Amino acid sequence: MGRLSAFLLVFTLVAMSAGPLLAPPSPSDSPIEAFDTSGRALVDFTVSDISFGNVSSSASTFTQPNGSSVDYIYVRETIALSFEFRNAGTRLDPASAVGTMEVWHPIGFVVESWSVNLSLAGGQSTIESVDWTPAAAHSHLSDDGTLGGGYILRGSVDGGVLDGNEANDVYDENIIVGLYHDRVEGAVCGDVDGDGAADCPNAWSFDNPVWIGAGYDVGNDFSVKDEGQFQMLTSSTSAEGSRHLQIASDTGVYVSNRNDRMWWMWPDSNQDCNDGFD
């Protein structure tokens, strides 16, 4: 009996120990979650942002037809370009890299280029700024009034063989460069109402661009007839400035059989028209 009791006791203990292993899983048991255990790169240089303008040289803002806005600058005006370089890796001691800041023409050639030596530990970043004065404008206004075009600001970074992720080494941003800012308040026009005085109280001057009216007979757009049917009116409803430029006289009657245009001209010292950018 003693041996039988001992055998039964051992068998009972073994059965109790194996019970949880043989039992089906409970519906309330939590599922096994999978975790991504792949490590981040020790060194991971990246260009995280590009901006332009500062307090002393801010960009202008254009409102698009859909209500959104886009920033732009003007030709021959110096603007600050800022490039943010970051080491997104995990290594605590600094790693070295070379950052490149470029302005690209959209057809594919470099307009300006600068470089900087970087030394950043994991998690650190730096903003490097350069001044750029665009020598030529590049912008496009579509038929529906949408402003586009522009140059490409490109930031790139080379961390050498230590950089564990080269997919984020290049970052691009667009920058629109306008030709000139004119509220059309300095336009020059003729005497539409016949009172002996020009209906635009302005005059052109050397090397200052100005809008000027020109009238043509229908079918003869190569010979200027007069200054056109334009008037400058004082108004409090202008989106910018305090004047409106309208076509036709105060009566709203427009003379038939003629074409009128406003030309943007750049008077030279001989009061001839020039493009101003030779």
C-alpha positions in Angstrom: 0.0 0.0 0.0 2.8 2.4 0.7 4.3 1.9 -2.7 0.9 2.3 -4.4 0.2 5.5 -2.5 3.6 7.0 -3.4 2.9 6.1 -7.1 -0.5 7.7 -7.1 0.9 10.8 -5.5 3.7 11.2 -8.1 1.2 10.5 -11.0 -1.2 13.1 -9.6 1.5 15.8 -9.4 2.7 15.0 -13.0 -0.9 15.2 -14.3 -1.5 18.5 -12.5 1.8 19.9 -14.0 0.9 18.8 -17.6 -2.7 20.0 -17.4 -2.1 23.6 -18.5 -0.1 22.4 -21.4 -2.8 20.0 -22.6 -5.7 22.3 -22.1 -7.1 24.3 -25.2 -6.4 28.1 -25.2 -8.9 30.3 -23.5 -10.8 32.8 -25.6 -9.7 35.4 -23.1 -6.0 34.8 -23.6 -4.3 37.9 -25.1 -2.8 37.4 -28.6 0.9 37.5 -29.1 1.8 41.0 -30.4 4.6 41.4 -33.0 7.1 44.2 -32.4 9.5 45.8 -34.9 12.9 45.0 -33.4 14.9 46.4 -36.3 17.3 49.0 -35.0 17.6 52.6 -36.2 20.7 53.5 -38.0 23.6 54.8 -35.9 24.2 57.6 -38.4 21.4 59.0 -40.5 21.9 62.4 -42.0 19.0 64.1 -43.6 17.7 67.4 -44.9 14.5 68.1 -43.0 13.4 71.5 -44.2 14.1 74.5 -46.5 12.7 78.0 -46.1 13.4 81.4 -47.5 13.0 85.0 -46.1 13.6 86.5 -42.7 12.7 89.7 -40.7 15.0 91.9 -42.9 14.1 90.3 -46.2 10.6 88.7 -46.1 8.9 86.9 -49.0 5.6 88.2 -50.5 2.4 86.1 -50.5 0.1 85.5 -53.5 -3.4 84.3 -53.1 -4.4 81.6 -55.6 -7.8 81.3 -57.2 -8.7 78.3 -54.9 -8.0 80.4 -51.8 -4.6 78.8 -51.0 -1.5 81.0 -50.8 2.1 80.7 -52.2 5.2 82.7 -51.3 7.4 84.4 -53.9 10.3 86.8 -54.1 11.5 89.4 -56.7 14.4 89.4 -59.1 17.5 91.3 -58.0 16.4 91.4 -54.4 18.6 89.5 -51.9 16.8 86.8 -49.9 18.0 84.5 -47.1 17.8 80.8 -47.9 17.7 78.5 -44.8 18.5 74.7 -44.9 17.9 72.5 -41.9 20.3 69.5 -41.6 19.7 66.7 -39.1 21.3 63.5 -37.8 18.3 61.2 -37.2 20.6 58.4 -36.0 21.2 57.0 -32.5 24.9 57.3 -32.1 25.7 59.7 -29.2 29.1 61.0 -30.5 29.2 63.4 -33.4 29.5 62.2 -37.0 30.8 64.2 -39.9 29.0 65.0 -43.2 29.0 67.6 -46.0 25.9 69.5 -46.7 25.2 71.1 -50.1 22.7 74.0 -50.7 21.8 74.7 -54.3 19.5 76.7 -56.6 18.5 74.8 -59.7 16.9 76.1 -62.9 13.9 73.9 -63.7 15.4 72.8 -67.0 18.2 71.1 -65.1 21.3 73.2 -64.4 22.7 74.6 -61.2 22.4 78.4 -60.7 24.1 78.8 -57.4 25.8 76.3 -55.0 27.2 76.5 -51.4 28.6 73.8 -49.1 29.1 73.4 -45.4 30.9 70.9 -43.1 28.6 69.3 -40.5 29.3 67.6 -37.2 26.2 66.3 -35.5 25.4 63.6 -32.9 22.2 61.6 -33.1 19.2 63.8 -32.6 21.0 67.0 -33.3 20.2 69.5 -36.1 21.5 72.7 -37.5 20.1 75.5 -39.7 22.5 76.9 -42.3 21.6 80.1 -44.1 23.0 81.7 -47.2 22.0 84.9 -49.1 20.9 84.7 -52.7 20.2 87.4 -55.2 18.3 86.0 -58.3 19.6 87.6 -61.5 16.6 86.5 -63.5 12.9 86.0 -62.8 11.1 82.7 -63.2 7.4 82.6 -62.7 4.2 81.8 -64.7 0.6 83.1 -64.3 -1.9 80.7 -65.9 -5.1 81.8 -67.6 -7.1 81.1 -64.5 -4.8 83.3 -62.3 -2.7 80.5 -60.7 0.9 81.5 -60.0 3.5 78.9 -60.6 6.9 78.3 -62.1 10.1 79.2 -60.2 13.5 77.7 -59.3 14.2 74.6 -57.2 16.0 75.0 -53.9 17.8 71.7 -53.2 19.5 70.6 -50.0 21.6 67.4 -50.0 23.9 65.8 -47.4 26.7 63.2 -47.8 27.5 61.3 -44.6 29.9 58.9 -46.3 29.9 55.1 -45.7 28.6 55.6 -42.1 25.3 57.0 -43.2 22.8 54.1 -42.7 19.9 55.6 -44.7 20.6 57.4 -48.0 16.9 57.6 -49.0 16.4 60.9 -47.2 19.6 62.7 -48.2 18.0 65.1 -50.7 15.1 67.6 -50.2 13.6 70.0 -52.7 11.5 73.2 -52.3 10.1 75.5 -55.0 10.8 79.3 -55.0 8.9 81.6 -57.4 10.8 84.7 -58.6 8.7 87.6 -59.9 9.9 90.3 -62.2 8.5 93.4 -60.5 5.9 94.6 -58.1 3.6 97.3 -59.5 0.2 98.4 -58.1 -0.6 100.0 -61.5 -1.0 103.3 -59.8 1.8 104.9 -61.8 0.3 104.2 -65.2 0.5 106.8 -68.0 -2.5 107.5 -70.2 -4.0 110.2 -72.4 -7.0 112.6 -72.3 -10.0 110.4 -72.7 -12.7 112.9 -71.5 -11.3 115.8 -73.7 -10.8 118.3 -70.9 -7.2 119.0 -71.9 -5.6 117.1 -69.1 -4.2 113.5 -69.0 -6.6 111.2 -67.2 -3.7 109.5 -65.4 -1.8 112.1 -63.1 1.6 110.5 -63.7 4.6 110.8 -65.9 7.4 108.4 -66.8 11.0 108.8 -65.7 14.3 107.2 -66.7 14.9 103.6 -65.6 11.5 103.3 -63.7 9.1 100.8 -65.2 5.6 102.1 -65.9 2.3 100.9 -67.5 1.4 103.0 -70.5 -1.7 103.0 -72.6 -1.7 102.5 -76.4 -4.6 102.6 -78.8 -4.9 100.9 -82.2 -7.4 100.7 -85.0 -9.0 97.3 -85.4 -6.8 95.2 -87.8 -3.8 97.5 -87.5 -2.0 96.4 -84.4 1.4 97.5 -85.6 0.7 101.3 -85.6 -0.1 103.2 -82.4 -3.1 105.6 -82.9 -3.2 107.3 -79.5 -2.8 106.7 -75.8 -5.8 104.4 -75.5 -9.1 104.8 -73.7 -7.8 104.5 -70.1 -8.5 106.6 -67.0 -7.0 106.5 -63.4 -9.7 106.9 -60.7 -9.3 107.4 -57.0 -11.0 104.5 -55.1 -11.2 103.0 -51.7 -12.0 99.6 -53.0 -8.6 98.7 -54.5 -7.1 95.5 -53.3 -3.8 97.4 -53.0 -3.2 101.1 -53.1 -5.9 103.8 -53.6 -6.5 103.9 -57.3 -8.3 102.0 -60.1 -7.3 101.9 -63.7 -10.4 101.6 -65.9 -11.0 101.6 -69.6 -13.6 103.9 -71.3 -14.7 107.3 -70.0 -16.8 108.0 -66.8 -19.9 107.3 -68.9 -18.8 103.7 -69.5 -19.1 104.1 -73.2 -16.2 102.5 -75.1 -15.4 103.7 -78.6 -15.9 100.9 -81.2 -13.6 99.8 -83.9 -10.4 100.1 -81.9 -8.1 98.0 -79.7 -6.6 99.3 -76.5 -3.8 97.8 -74.5 -1.7 98.6 -71.5 2.0 98.0 -72.1 4.6 97.6 -69.3 7.6 99.6 -70.5 11.0 100.5 -69.1 11.9 104.0 -70.3 15.6 104.6 -71.2 17.4 107.9 -71.2 16.0 108.7 -74.6 12.5 108.0 -73.4 12.4 105.0 -75.6 11.0 101.6 -74.5 13.6 99.2 -73.1 13.2 95.9 -71.3 15.4 97.2 -68.4 17.3 93.9 -67.9 20.0 94.0 -70.6 
